[in-house]
């Protein structure tokens, strides 16, 4: 008898599951948990839709002007923290 997965175990495996990279036994155990756990099924549905959107956004190049302003802002903010300590 195999131990059942907790919801946290399942969340930790979702990226590989959605990517189709989860090995057979792990995939079977995860799917077994998902069949009996509505919150995890709902999380998987949301995760499955969100991940492609995030990947697409991360693939986009930040405009140079925005990157320069962001770096300047971060340097100023980090400098403020250094002075206060």
Backbone as XML, in Angstrom:
<?xml version="1.0"?>
<chain id="A" units="angstrom">
  <residue number="1" name="UNK">
    <atom name="N" x="0.850" y="-1.184" z="0.000"/>
    <atom name="CA" x="0.000" y="0.000" z="0.000"/>
    <atom name="C" x="0.891" y="1.240" z="0.000"/>
  </residue>
  <residue number="2" name="UNK">
    <atom name="N" x="0.600" y="2.197" z="-0.874"/>
    <atom name="CA" x="1.386" y="3.420" z="-0.923"/>
    <atom name="C" x="0.738" y="4.486" z="-0.062"/>
  </residue>
  <residue number="3" name="UNK">
    <atom name="N" x="1.573" y="5.340" z="0.492"/>
    <atom name="CA" x="1.056" y="6.435" z="1.298"/>
    <atom name="C" x="0.354" y="7.431" z="0.382"/>
  </residue>
  <residue number="4" name="UNK">
    <atom name="N" x="-0.726" y="8.012" z="0.876"/>
    <atom name="CA" x="-1.432" y="8.994" z="0.055"/>
    <atom name="C" x="-0.730" y="10.341" z="0.154"/>
  </residue>
  <residue number="5" name="UNK">
    <atom name="N" x="-0.941" y="11.152" z="-0.844"/>
    <atom name="CA" x="-0.325" y="12.472" z="-0.888"/>
    <atom name="C" x="-1.156" y="13.470" z="-0.100"/>
  </residue>
  <residue number="6" name="UNK">
    <atom name="N" x="-0.473" y="14.424" z="0.494"/>
    <atom name="CA" x="-1.163" y="15.554" z="1.111"/>
    <atom name="C" x="-1.369" y="16.614" z="0.033"/>
  </residue>
  <residue number="7" name="UNK">
    <atom name="N" x="-2.168" y="17.600" z="0.333"/>
    <atom name="CA" x="-2.374" y="18.685" z="-0.622"/>
    <atom name="C" x="-1.052" y="19.402" z="-0.902"/>
  </residue>
  <residue number="8" name="UNK">
    <atom name="N" x="-0.230" y="19.594" z="0.113"/>
    <atom name="CA" x="1.062" y="20.261" z="-0.090"/>
    <atom name="C" x="1.962" y="19.436" z="-1.012"/>
  </residue>
  <residue number="9" name="UNK">
    <atom name="N" x="1.964" y="18.118" z="-0.847"/>
    <atom name="CA" x="2.736" y="17.253" z="-1.747"/>
    <atom name="C" x="2.301" y="17.486" z="-3.196"/>
  </residue>
  <residue number="10" name="UNK">
    <atom name="N" x="1.001" y="17.580" z="-3.393"/>
    <atom name="CA" x="0.466" y="17.755" z="-4.744"/>
    <atom name="C" x="0.878" y="19.097" z="-5.335"/>
  </residue>
  <residue number="11" name="UNK">
    <atom name="N" x="0.787" y="20.137" z="-4.558"/>
    <atom name="CA" x="1.170" y="21.462" z="-5.043"/>
    <atom name="C" x="2.631" y="21.469" z="-5.463"/>
  </residue>
  <residue number="12" name="UNK">
    <atom name="N" x="3.468" y="20.787" z="-4.716"/>
    <atom name="CA" x="4.895" y="20.721" z="-5.039"/>
    <atom name="C" x="5.158" y="20.012" z="-6.368"/>
  </residue>
  <residue number="13" name="UNK">
    <atom name="N" x="4.242" y="19.157" z="-6.802"/>
    <atom name="CA" x="4.429" y="18.375" z="-8.028"/>
    <atom name="C" x="3.737" y="18.966" z="-9.258"/>
  </residue>
  <residue number="14" name="UNK">
    <atom name="N" x="2.945" y="20.008" z="-9.074"/>
    <atom name="CA" x="2.099" y="20.483" z="-10.169"/>
    <atom name="C" x="2.866" y="20.992" z="-11.381"/>
  </residue>
  <residue number="15" name="UNK">
    <atom name="N" x="3.976" y="21.665" z="-11.193"/>
    <atom name="CA" x="4.709" y="22.188" z="-12.352"/>
    <atom name="C" x="5.127" y="21.045" z="-13.267"/>
  </residue>
  <residue number="16" name="UNK">
    <atom name="N" x="5.722" y="20.011" z="-12.700"/>
    <atom name="CA" x="6.121" y="18.854" z="-13.507"/>
    <atom name="C" x="4.910" y="18.152" z="-14.110"/>
  </residue>
  <residue number="17" name="UNK">
    <atom name="N" x="3.825" y="18.087" z="-13.372"/>
    <atom name="CA" x="2.607" y="17.441" z="-13.870"/>
    <atom name="C" x="2.055" y="18.191" z="-15.078"/>
  </residue>
  <residue number="18" name="UNK">
    <atom name="N" x="1.933" y="19.496" z="-14.950"/>
    <atom name="CA" x="1.391" y="20.315" z="-16.046"/>
    <atom name="C" x="2.311" y="20.254" z="-17.262"/>
  </residue>
  <residue number="19" name="UNK">
    <atom name="N" x="3.631" y="20.190" z="-17.026"/>
    <atom name="CA" x="4.598" y="20.107" z="-18.120"/>
    <atom name="C" x="4.676" y="18.711" z="-18.730"/>
  </residue>
  <residue number="20" name="UNK">
    <atom name="N" x="4.016" y="17.722" z="-18.110"/>
    <atom name="CA" x="4.064" y="16.351" z="-18.610"/>
    <atom name="C" x="5.370" y="15.648" z="-18.272"/>
  </residue>
  <residue number="21" name="UNK">
    <atom name="N" x="6.083" y="16.151" z="-17.260"/>
    <atom name="CA" x="7.393" y="15.609" z="-16.913"/>
    <atom name="C" x="7.377" y="14.771" z="-15.634"/>
  </residue>
  <residue number="22" name="UNK">
    <atom name="N" x="6.207" y="14.484" z="-15.115"/>
    <atom name="CA" x="6.114" y="13.716" z="-13.876"/>
    <atom name="C" x="6.169" y="12.222" z="-14.188"/>
  </residue>
  <residue number="23" name="UNK">
    <atom name="N" x="7.093" y="11.483" z="-13.561"/>
    <atom name="CA" x="7.205" y="10.037" z="-13.801"/>
    <atom name="C" x="5.900" y="9.299" z="-13.455"/>
  </residue>
  <residue number="24" name="UNK">
    <atom name="N" x="5.703" y="8.147" z="-14.071"/>
    <atom name="CA" x="4.476" y="7.364" z="-13.977"/>
    <atom name="C" x="3.892" y="7.165" z="-12.598"/>
  </residue>
  <residue number="25" name="UNK">
    <atom name="N" x="4.687" y="6.658" z="-11.656"/>
    <atom name="CA" x="4.177" y="6.375" z="-10.310"/>
    <atom name="C" x="3.746" y="7.659" z="-9.607"/>
  </residue>
  <residue number="26" name="UNK">
    <atom name="N" x="4.550" y="8.708" z="-9.708"/>
    <atom name="CA" x="4.190" y="9.980" z="-9.083"/>
    <atom name="C" x="2.933" y="10.556" z="-9.726"/>
  </residue>
  <residue number="27" name="UNK">
    <atom name="N" x="2.856" y="10.448" z="-11.044"/>
    <atom name="CA" x="1.688" y="10.954" z="-11.763"/>
    <atom name="C" x="0.427" y="10.220" z="-11.324"/>
  </residue>
  <residue number="28" name="UNK">
    <atom name="N" x="0.513" y="8.906" z="-11.205"/>
    <atom name="CA" x="-0.644" y="8.107" z="-10.785"/>
    <atom name="C" x="-1.097" y="8.489" z="-9.386"/>
  </residue>
  <residue number="29" name="UNK">
    <atom name="N" x="-0.136" y="8.640" z="-8.481"/>
    <atom name="CA" x="-0.482" y="8.998" z="-7.102"/>
    <atom name="C" x="-1.069" y="10.396" z="-7.019"/>
  </residue>
  <residue number="30" name="UNK">
    <atom name="N" x="-0.525" y="11.317" z="-7.808"/>
    <atom name="CA" x="-1.056" y="12.676" z="-7.827"/>
    <atom name="C" x="-2.491" y="12.678" z="-8.370"/>
  </residue>
  <residue number="31" name="UNK">
    <atom name="N" x="-2.716" y="11.970" z="-9.472"/>
    <atom name="CA" x="-4.048" y="11.914" z="-10.058"/>
    <atom name="C" x="-5.048" y="11.265" z="-9.104"/>
  </residue>
  <residue number="32" name="UNK">
    <atom name="N" x="-4.589" y="10.290" z="-8.344"/>
    <atom name="CA" x="-5.457" y="9.652" z="-7.347"/>
    <atom name="C" x="-5.902" y="10.674" z="-6.307"/>
  </residue>
  <residue number="33" name="UNK">
    <atom name="N" x="-4.963" y="11.498" z="-5.860"/>
    <atom name="CA" x="-5.305" y="12.537" z="-4.880"/>
    <atom name="C" x="-6.259" y="13.555" z="-5.504"/>
  </residue>
  <residue number="34" name="UNK">
    <atom name="N" x="-5.960" y="13.972" z="-6.726"/>
    <atom name="CA" x="-6.775" y="14.991" z="-7.381"/>
    <atom name="C" x="-8.223" y="14.548" z="-7.562"/>
  </residue>
  <residue number="35" name="UNK">
    <atom name="N" x="-8.429" y="13.259" z="-7.821"/>
    <atom name="CA" x="-9.784" y="12.738" z="-8.015"/>
    <atom name="C" x="-10.639" y="12.888" z="-6.769"/>
  </residue>
  <residue number="36" name="UNK">
    <atom name="N" x="-10.020" y="12.871" z="-5.603"/>
    <atom name="CA" x="-10.787" y="12.936" z="-4.365"/>
    <atom name="C" x="-10.663" y="14.240" z="-3.620"/>
  </residue>
  <residue number="37" name="UNK">
    <atom name="N" x="-10.038" y="15.240" z="-4.223"/>
    <atom name="CA" x="-9.801" y="16.493" z="-3.499"/>
    <atom name="C" x="-10.204" y="17.682" z="-4.381"/>
  </residue>
  <residue number="38" name="UNK">
    <atom name="N" x="-11.389" y="18.195" z="-4.161"/>
    <atom name="CA" x="-11.900" y="19.294" z="-4.976"/>
    <atom name="C" x="-11.029" y="20.550" z="-4.891"/>
  </residue>
  <residue number="39" name="UNK">
    <atom name="N" x="-10.539" y="20.942" z="-3.703"/>
    <atom name="CA" x="-9.675" y="22.129" z="-3.661"/>
    <atom name="C" x="-8.412" y="21.967" z="-4.525"/>
  </residue>
  <residue number="40" name="UNK">
    <atom name="N" x="-7.823" y="20.788" z="-4.532"/>
    <atom name="CA" x="-6.630" y="20.561" z="-5.358"/>
    <atom name="C" x="-6.989" y="20.550" z="-6.847"/>
  </residue>
  <residue number="41" name="UNK">
    <atom name="N" x="-8.142" y="19.990" z="-7.183"/>
    <atom name="CA" x="-8.589" y="20.023" z="-8.580"/>
    <atom name="C" x="-8.777" y="21.464" z="-9.039"/>
  </residue>
  <residue number="42" name="UNK">
    <atom name="N" x="-9.398" y="22.282" z="-8.194"/>
    <atom name="CA" x="-9.617" y="23.690" z="-8.534"/>
    <atom name="C" x="-8.292" y="24.422" z="-8.668"/>
  </residue>
  <residue number="43" name="UNK">
    <atom name="N" x="-7.357" y="24.128" z="-7.772"/>
    <atom name="CA" x="-6.034" y="24.752" z="-7.835"/>
    <atom name="C" x="-5.329" y="24.364" z="-9.130"/>
  </residue>
  <residue number="44" name="UNK">
    <atom name="N" x="-5.414" y="23.098" z="-9.510"/>
    <atom name="CA" x="-4.794" y="22.632" z="-10.746"/>
    <atom name="C" x="-5.380" y="23.344" z="-11.965"/>
  </residue>
  <residue number="45" name="UNK">
    <atom name="N" x="-6.682" y="23.515" z="-11.989"/>
    <atom name="CA" x="-7.322" y="24.209" z="-13.111"/>
    <atom name="C" x="-6.791" y="25.632" z="-13.228"/>
  </residue>
  <residue number="46" name="UNK">
    <atom name="N" x="-6.708" y="26.329" z="-12.111"/>
    <atom name="CA" x="-6.197" y="27.699" z="-12.109"/>
    <atom name="C" x="-4.736" y="27.718" z="-12.505"/>
  </residue>
  <residue number="47" name="UNK">
    <atom name="N" x="-3.969" y="26.816" z="-11.937"/>
    <atom name="CA" x="-2.528" y="26.721" z="-12.213"/>
    <atom name="C" x="-2.279" y="26.423" z="-13.686"/>
  </residue>
  <residue number="48" name="UNK">
    <atom name="N" x="-3.071" y="25.543" z="-14.253"/>
    <atom name="CA" x="-2.900" y="25.159" z="-15.656"/>
    <atom name="C" x="-3.138" y="26.329" z="-16.602"/>
  </residue>
  <residue number="49" name="UNK">
    <atom name="N" x="-4.019" y="27.223" z="-16.232"/>
    <atom name="CA" x="-4.302" y="28.396" z="-17.057"/>
    <atom name="C" x="-3.253" y="29.488" z="-16.815"/>
  </residue>
  <residue number="50" name="UNK">
    <atom name="N" x="-2.814" y="29.620" z="-15.588"/>
    <atom name="CA" x="-1.896" y="30.695" z="-15.209"/>
    <atom name="C" x="-0.483" y="30.474" z="-15.731"/>
  </residue>
  <residue number="51" name="UNK">
    <atom name="N" x="0.015" y="29.262" z="-15.676"/>
    <atom name="CA" x="1.414" y="29.003" z="-16.051"/>
    <atom name="C" x="1.746" y="29.420" z="-17.481"/>
  </residue>
  <residue number="52" name="UNK">
    <atom name="N" x="0.953" y="29.093" z="-18.487"/>
    <atom name="CA" x="1.298" y="29.540" z="-19.845"/>
    <atom name="C" x="1.321" y="31.065" z="-19.968"/>
  </residue>
  <residue number="53" name="UNK">
    <atom name="N" x="0.420" y="31.730" z="-19.264"/>
    <atom name="CA" x="0.387" y="33.191" z="-19.296"/>
    <atom name="C" x="1.672" y="33.752" z="-18.673"/>
  </residue>
  <residue number="54" name="UNK">
    <atom name="N" x="2.095" y="33.181" z="-17.560"/>
    <atom name="CA" x="3.327" y="33.629" z="-16.895"/>
    <atom name="C" x="4.550" y="33.380" z="-17.778"/>
  </residue>
  <residue number="55" name="UNK">
    <atom name="N" x="4.603" y="32.232" z="-18.401"/>
    <atom name="CA" x="5.742" y="31.928" z="-19.281"/>
    <atom name="C" x="5.809" y="32.907" z="-20.446"/>
  </residue>
  <residue number="56" name="UNK">
    <atom name="N" x="4.659" y="33.227" z="-20.996"/>
    <atom name="CA" x="4.608" y="34.163" z="-22.114"/>
    <atom name="C" x="5.070" y="35.545" z="-21.663"/>
  </residue>
  <residue number="57" name="UNK">
    <atom name="N" x="4.630" y="35.971" z="-20.501"/>
    <atom name="CA" x="5.027" y="37.281" z="-19.976"/>
    <atom name="C" x="6.519" y="37.325" z="-19.684"/>
  </residue>
  <residue number="58" name="UNK">
    <atom name="N" x="7.071" y="36.234" z="-19.146"/>
    <atom name="CA" x="8.495" y="36.197" z="-18.810"/>
    <atom name="C" x="9.369" y="36.173" z="-20.062"/>
  </residue>
  <residue number="59" name="UNK">
    <atom name="N" x="8.828" y="35.725" z="-21.167"/>
    <atom name="CA" x="9.596" y="35.649" z="-22.403"/>
    <atom name="C" x="9.730" y="37.015" z="-23.079"/>
  </residue>
  <residue number="60" name="UNK">
    <atom name="N" x="8.913" y="37.948" z="-22.670"/>
    <atom name="CA" x="8.948" y="39.277" z="-23.271"/>
    <atom name="C" x="10.140" y="40.060" z="-22.734"/>
  </residue>
  <residue number="61" name="UNK">
    <atom name="N" x="10.736" y="40.843" z="-23.583"/>
    <atom name="CA" x="11.884" y="41.672" z="-23.218"/>
    <atom name="C" x="11.380" y="42.994" z="-22.646"/>
  </residue>
  <residue number="62" name="UNK">
    <atom name="N" x="11.922" y="43.382" z="-21.501"/>
    <atom name="CA" x="11.571" y="44.654" z="-20.900"/>
    <atom name="C" x="12.210" y="45.775" z="-21.723"/>
  </residue>
  <residue number="63" name="UNK">
    <atom name="N" x="11.445" y="46.807" z="-22.066"/>
    <atom name="CA" x="12.037" y="47.928" z="-22.798"/>
    <atom name="C" x="13.200" y="48.537" z="-22.012"/>
  </residue>
  <residue number="64" name="UNK">
    <atom name="N" x="14.240" y="48.946" z="-22.715"/>
    <atom name="CA" x="15.447" y="49.484" z="-22.079"/>
    <atom name="C" x="15.124" y="50.664" z="-21.163"/>
  </residue>
  <residue number="65" name="UNK">
    <atom name="N" x="14.228" y="51.539" z="-21.589"/>
    <atom name="CA" x="13.894" y="52.705" z="-20.758"/>
    <atom name="C" x="13.261" y="52.284" z="-19.429"/>
  </residue>
  <residue number="66" name="UNK">
    <atom name="N" x="12.428" y="51.264" z="-19.462"/>
    <atom name="CA" x="11.799" y="50.763" z="-18.244"/>
    <atom name="C" x="12.846" y="50.097" z="-17.353"/>
  </residue>
  <residue number="67" name="UNK">
    <atom name="N" x="13.736" y="49.312" z="-17.941"/>
    <atom name="CA" x="14.790" y="48.640" z="-17.172"/>
    <atom name="C" x="15.688" y="49.671" z="-16.488"/>
  </residue>
  <residue number="68" name="UNK">
    <atom name="N" x="16.033" y="50.728" z="-17.189"/>
    <atom name="CA" x="16.892" y="51.769" z="-16.622"/>
    <atom name="C" x="16.197" y="52.442" z="-15.443"/>
  </residue>
  <residue number="69" name="UNK">
    <atom name="N" x="14.934" y="52.794" z="-15.599"/>
    <atom name="CA" x="14.174" y="53.430" z="-14.518"/>
    <atom name="C" x="14.022" y="52.485" z="-13.326"/>
  </residue>
  <residue number="70" name="UNK">
    <atom name="N" x="13.789" y="51.220" z="-13.589"/>
    <atom name="CA" x="13.647" y="50.242" z="-12.516"/>
    <atom name="C" x="14.951" y="50.108" z="-11.740"/>
  </residue>
  <residue number="71" name="UNK">
    <atom name="N" x="16.070" y="49.981" z="-12.441"/>
    <atom name="CA" x="17.373" y="49.875" z="-11.771"/>
    <atom name="C" x="17.661" y="51.113" z="-10.931"/>
  </residue>
  <residue number="72" name="UNK">
    <atom name="N" x="17.361" y="52.294" z="-11.467"/>
    <atom name="CA" x="17.583" y="53.533" z="-10.727"/>
    <atom name="C" x="16.727" y="53.556" z="-9.469"/>
  </residue>
  <residue number="73" name="UNK">
    <atom name="N" x="15.458" y="53.203" z="-9.606"/>
    <atom name="CA" x="14.553" y="53.169" z="-8.459"/>
    <atom name="C" x="15.059" y="52.207" z="-7.385"/>
  </residue>
  <residue number="74" name="UNK">
    <atom name="N" x="15.464" y="51.014" z="-7.799"/>
    <atom name="CA" x="15.944" y="50.022" z="-6.830"/>
    <atom name="C" x="17.210" y="50.481" z="-6.129"/>
  </residue>
  <residue number="75" name="UNK">
    <atom name="N" x="18.129" y="51.088" z="-6.862"/>
    <atom name="CA" x="19.351" y="51.607" z="-6.230"/>
    <atom name="C" x="19.007" y="52.660" z="-5.175"/>
  </residue>
  <residue number="76" name="UNK">
    <atom name="N" x="18.077" y="53.553" z="-5.503"/>
    <atom name="CA" x="17.665" y="54.583" z="-4.552"/>
    <atom name="C" x="17.011" y="53.977" z="-3.321"/>
  </residue>
  <residue number="77" name="UNK">
    <atom name="N" x="16.138" y="53.001" z="-3.528"/>
    <atom name="CA" x="15.448" y="52.369" z="-2.405"/>
    <atom name="C" x="16.406" y="51.577" z="-1.527"/>
  </residue>
  <residue number="78" name="UNK">
    <atom name="N" x="17.334" y="50.875" z="-2.140"/>
    <atom name="CA" x="18.321" y="50.122" z="-1.366"/>
    <atom name="C" x="19.202" y="51.084" z="-0.590"/>
  </residue>
  <residue number="79" name="UNK">
    <atom name="N" x="19.546" y="52.210" z="-1.198"/>
    <atom name="CA" x="20.342" y="53.236" z="-0.511"/>
    <atom name="C" x="19.620" y="53.786" z="0.704"/>
  </residue>
  <residue number="80" name="UNK">
    <atom name="N" x="18.307" y="53.961" z="0.633"/>
    <atom name="CA" x="17.517" y="54.457" z="1.753"/>
    <atom name="C" x="17.587" y="53.470" z="2.923"/>
  </residue>
  <residue number="81" name="UNK">
    <atom name="N" x="17.496" y="52.172" z="2.613"/>
    <atom name="CA" x="17.556" y="51.150" z="3.658"/>
    <atom name="C" x="18.914" y="51.131" z="4.324"/>
  </residue>
  <residue number="82" name="UNK">
    <atom name="N" x="20.000" y="51.358" z="3.581"/>
    <atom name="CA" x="21.354" y="51.333" z="4.122"/>
    <atom name="C" x="21.568" y="52.494" z="5.078"/>
  </residue>
  <residue number="83" name="UNK">
    <atom name="N" x="21.034" y="53.641" z="4.742"/>
    <atom name="CA" x="21.221" y="54.834" z="5.563"/>
    <atom name="C" x="20.476" y="54.708" z="6.880"/>
  </residue>
  <residue number="84" name="UNK">
    <atom name="N" x="19.328" y="54.073" z="6.865"/>
    <atom name="CA" x="18.500" y="53.946" z="8.055"/>
    <atom name="C" x="19.022" y="52.945" z="9.057"/>
  </residue>
  <residue number="85" name="UNK">
    <atom name="N" x="19.990" y="52.111" z="8.700"/>
    <atom name="CA" x="20.460" y="51.057" z="9.612"/>
    <atom name="C" x="21.787" y="51.347" z="10.171"/>
  </residue>
</chain>
